[in-house]
Amino acid sequence: MEIALIILAAFVAVFLGVIIVRTLLFTPKSSITPDTDEVIFNKDKAVENLQTLVRFKTVSYYQKEKEDEGQFSSLLESLPTLFKKVFASCEVKLLPDRAILIHWKGKNDGDPTVLMAHYDVVPTLDEKWEKPPFSGIIENGVLWGRGTLDTKVTLNSALCAAEELIGAGFIPENDIYFAFSGGEEVNGDGAVRIVEYFKENGIHPAMVVDEGGAVVENVFPGVKGACGLIGIAEKGMMNVRYTALSGGGHASAPKPNTPIVRLSRACVRLEDNPFKMHLTKPVREMFDTLGRHSNFLYRMIFANLWLFSGVLDLIAKKGGGEMNALLRTTVAFTQSKGSEAPNVIPPSASVISNMRLNPEDSNQSALSYLKKTVKDEKIQIERLYGVEPSSISETNCTEWEKIASAVASTWKGCIVSPYLMVQCSDSRHYNGFCNHVYRFSSMDLTSEERASIHGNNEKIRLDCIYRSVEFYIRLIKKC
Ligand SMILES: [Zn+2]
């Protein structure tokens, strides 16, 4: 008996020892050495140009008749005046679906770098804004306006960087393409046309950079400092409709299981039985980078996921939000429809869920999970629209080093980490065509600023515009 106890105690001690040692060894990886050269450019011009771009009401709508096509073409027509040197020395192609491709010839004919952005924006609720969203007002070092963050800033910064470098006589090592679309917010085909153009002309990008992560604080448990998050994949998306039918009838004498009751049960089942957690490569690499900078408790969890992945799963399920979205396919019920009158049982009722698919899932696998979990053959489940998750880009390559170094050099002291983007971007059209697609919006954002993207009072600090241009200058110099 005594021996058994001693063995058990020894076993527990070794077990705890392994956990503690692994935690203690889980220390920050050697960080990237930032470039020390100073980047000089015309800061006033960068602000003025962005201000001009914001004033075009390039608002995308799913209902095409609401769009003002003139605003989109006026923005494009303004570019040669705003970026004179770029347009004097680069080849410009206008492609269908409001796509514009600007080709800057490099010294060599290695594979080119593609810098993407979109110049359309989402609609505004003007009455909720403190300043008019399309006036480009500058007050107290802040430029207000729809699109300042998403993504007119990166379009402007990339071109300002080129304008500055061309003026200084700089020629990139390899070709650079600026690839901009004007319908990203409504799943427009501008980026598709650009990818088609590349394929038809035998152009194979070495690296693609599009919107995505940013430099942010307080987004990872236990990490307070700034993190430069570069998306190496993005989740898929699917809209699903659940419909329940009945014989209808008057609400005064209902039978059990009316359509809304059935649908409610389905919603609850799906909330109570979330999709399985998957530690995909982007998330694993993110935990392995940022987890090392976290507090002892979280370091213990992230260093010992072989043991604590269940705990992590539980924390994510209970808390929801971004941590949960990184780990699994999510289901958000967003719309519902019932009877036309309060006293009529609906002959047909429906709810719609918007789903974000983990890289391990597909539209097909997610749909079968929904059917299996709802367990009600009388509920019809149909896919309305879907985008597959993107492929996952490499991080063990020179392309990753270039972008990671440009981030670390612009935002000195930030922790650069791979990340899984939970929204969709135009860069998904490079799936299977380029495996160095990096999703990074070159800005440092507060949580309030992040909330203003697609929300009210979108605005950017002028010093954030400067750093955005600096990032592109540093990046282009490496390409
Ligand atoms: Zn957007």
Residues whose N, C-alpha, C, O or C-beta is under 5 A from the ligand:
A	BS01	ZN	D150
